[in-house]
Amino acid sequence: MQMNELRIRAGQATASGHRVDLLPGVLWFILADIIVFFMIFADFMMRRAGQLAVFDQSAATLNVPLGVLNTLILMTSGLFVVFAVNAAKAGDRGTTRRWLLLSFVVGAGFAVTKGLEYSSKLGQGITMYTNDFYMYYFTLTGAHFLHFIGGMVTLAVLWFLVGRQQINGRLLNVIEAGALYWHMVDLLWIFLFPMLYLLGAR
């Protein structure tokens, strides 16, 4: 058994009676968040059924290649987070930090492309008040973007923490909780992208 793995297990044993396991709380938060989003998704589909022409015409104005790029960015960033968690479990601080940094840098591309897309729409005079489709578009993607910002802050904090201390049971728990949150950001976008960009688009 490697020495760094012994350190992690020792940290888990030392803190077992004192640390709070963050994973159940994060999982409940994610579940509640997903339920709220899916309620909005259901409302979107019901509203769309009554305004098919408006929704389809509006969806056709979205930039599908940019949406695909955003999907690839988030999925790649999420994969790097998986690598970071695996490195953390092995007690490798340097590799953990590198994967977290790469995840952050790649994830930042989502902010750039989303900013370009918003700028394009606003430049055309399209806002959330244009029609019902765009009301949902700006509401859903805006809410997702706020979650994305929270995820980016989480990645930055994890990178900082791993650089400041050894990876023990408590820190590993924090890293795993942060990774779960970031995967939720990915998952929400995977549902948003086809619903907004592909459904009814020509």
C-alpha positions in Angstrom: 0.0 0.0 0.0 1.4 3.4 -0.9 2.3 5.9 1.8 -0.1 8.6 0.4 -3.0 6.1 0.6 -2.1 5.4 4.2 -2.2 9.1 4.9 -5.7 9.4 3.4 -7.0 6.4 5.4 -5.4 7.8 8.5 -7.1 11.1 7.9 -10.4 9.4 7.5 -9.9 7.4 10.7 -8.8 10.5 12.7 -11.7 12.6 11.5 -14.4 10.0 11.3 -16.0 11.1 14.6 -15.8 14.8 13.9 -16.2 15.6 10.1 -19.5 16.0 8.4 -20.0 13.9 5.3 -20.9 16.5 2.6 -22.0 14.0 0.0 -25.6 13.3 1.2 -26.3 17.0 1.6 -25.0 17.7 -1.9 -26.9 14.8 -3.4 -30.2 16.1 -1.8 -29.4 19.6 -3.1 -28.8 18.2 -6.6 -32.0 16.2 -6.5 -34.1 19.2 -5.4 -32.4 21.4 -8.1 -33.0 18.8 -10.8 -36.7 18.5 -9.8 -37.1 22.3 -10.1 -35.5 22.3 -13.6 -37.6 19.4 -14.8 -40.8 21.1 -13.6 -39.7 24.1 -15.8 -38.9 21.6 -18.6 -42.4 20.2 -18.4 -44.0 23.6 -18.5 -41.8 24.4 -21.5 -43.1 21.4 -23.4 -46.8 22.1 -22.5 -46.4 25.8 -23.6 -44.6 24.6 -26.8 -47.5 22.3 -27.7 -49.8 25.3 -27.9 -47.3 27.5 -29.9 -45.5 25.1 -32.2 -44.8 27.5 -35.0 -43.4 30.2 -32.7 -41.2 27.8 -30.7 -39.9 26.0 -33.9 -39.2 29.3 -35.7 -37.4 30.7 -32.6 -35.4 27.5 -32.0 -34.2 27.7 -35.6 -32.5 31.0 -34.8 -30.2 29.5 -32.2 -26.6 28.7 -33.0 -26.5 24.9 -33.0 -22.7 24.5 -33.7 -22.1 26.8 -30.7 -24.4 24.7 -28.6 -22.6 21.6 -29.6 -19.3 23.3 -28.7 -20.7 24.2 -25.3 -21.7 20.6 -24.8 -18.2 19.3 -25.6 -16.6 21.9 -23.4 -18.7 20.9 -20.3 -18.3 17.2 -21.0 -14.5 17.5 -21.3 -14.3 19.7 -18.2 -16.4 17.1 -16.4 -14.0 14.3 -17.5 -11.1 16.2 -16.2 -12.8 16.5 -12.8 -13.2 12.7 -12.8 -9.4 12.5 -13.3 -8.9 15.0 -10.5 -11.0 12.9 -8.1 -9.1 9.7 -9.0 -5.8 11.5 -8.4 -7.0 12.8 -5.1 -8.0 9.2 -4.0 -4.4 8.2 -4.8 -3.2 11.1 -2.6 -1.4 12.8 -5.6 -1.8 16.5 -4.9 0.1 17.7 -7.9 -1.9 15.7 -10.4 -5.1 16.6 -8.6 -4.4 20.3 -8.9 -3.4 20.0 -12.6 -6.6 18.3 -13.5 -8.7 20.8 -11.5 -6.9 23.7 -13.3 -7.4 22.1 -16.7 -11.1 21.6 -15.9 -11.4 25.2 -14.9 -9.6 26.5 -18.0 -11.7 24.4 -20.3 -14.8 25.3 -18.4 -14.1 29.0 -18.9 -14.6 28.4 -22.6 -18.3 27.9 -21.8 -18.5 31.4 -20.4 -16.9 32.8 -23.5 -19.1 31.0 -26.0 -22.3 31.7 -23.9 -21.4 35.3 -23.7 -21.0 35.5 -27.5 -24.4 33.9 -27.9 -26.1 36.2 -25.5 -24.4 39.2 -27.2 -25.6 38.1 -30.6 -29.2 37.7 -29.5 -29.3 41.0 -27.7 -27.6 42.7 -30.7 -30.5 41.5 -32.8 -33.0 43.0 -30.3 -34.0 39.5 -29.0 -34.7 39.4 -25.3 -36.7 37.3 -22.9 -39.7 39.5 -23.7 -39.6 38.7 -27.4 -41.8 35.6 -27.1 -42.5 32.7 -24.9 -39.7 30.6 -26.4 -37.1 33.2 -25.6 -38.6 33.7 -22.1 -37.8 30.0 -21.4 -34.5 30.2 -23.3 -33.1 33.1 -21.2 -34.6 31.8 -18.0 -33.3 28.3 -18.3 -29.8 29.1 -19.7 -29.5 32.0 -17.3 -30.3 29.8 -14.3 -27.9 27.2 -15.7 -25.2 29.9 -16.1 -25.5 30.8 -12.4 -25.0 27.2 -11.5 -22.0 27.2 -13.9 -20.5 30.2 -12.1 -21.0 28.4 -8.8 -19.2 25.3 -10.2 -16.3 27.4 -11.5 -15.9 29.0 -8.0 -16.0 25.5 -6.5 -13.2 24.3 -8.9 -11.1 27.3 -7.9 -11.6 26.7 -4.2 -10.7 23.0 -4.5 -7.5 23.9 -6.5 -6.6 26.3 -3.7 -7.4 23.8 -0.9 -5.4 21.0 -2.5 -2.4 23.3 -2.7 -2.6 24.3 0.9 -3.0 20.9 2.7 -2.4 17.2 2.4 -5.3 15.1 1.0 -7.0 13.5 4.0 -10.4 12.0 4.3 -12.0 15.4 5.0 -10.5 17.1 2.0 -11.3 14.1 -0.3 -14.9 14.3 0.9 -15.0 18.0 -0.1 -13.4 17.2 -3.5 -16.0 14.5 -4.2 -18.8 16.8 -3.2 -17.5 19.6 -5.5 -17.2 17.1 -8.3 -20.8 16.0 -7.9 -21.9 19.6 -8.2 -19.9 20.1 -11.4 -21.4 16.9 -12.9 -24.9 18.3 -12.1 -24.0 21.4 -14.2 -23.0 19.1 -17.0 -26.2 17.0 -16.7 -28.5 20.0 -16.8 -26.9 21.3 -20.0 -27.2 17.8 -21.6 -31.0 18.2 -21.1 -31.1 21.9 -22.0 -29.2 21.6 -25.3 -31.5 19.2 -27.2 -34.7 20.7 -25.7 -33.8 24.3 -26.7 -31.5 23.9 -29.7 -32.6 20.8 -31.5 -36.3 20.2 -30.7 -38.2 21.7 -33.7 -35.1 23.3 -35.2 -34.7 23.2 -38.9 
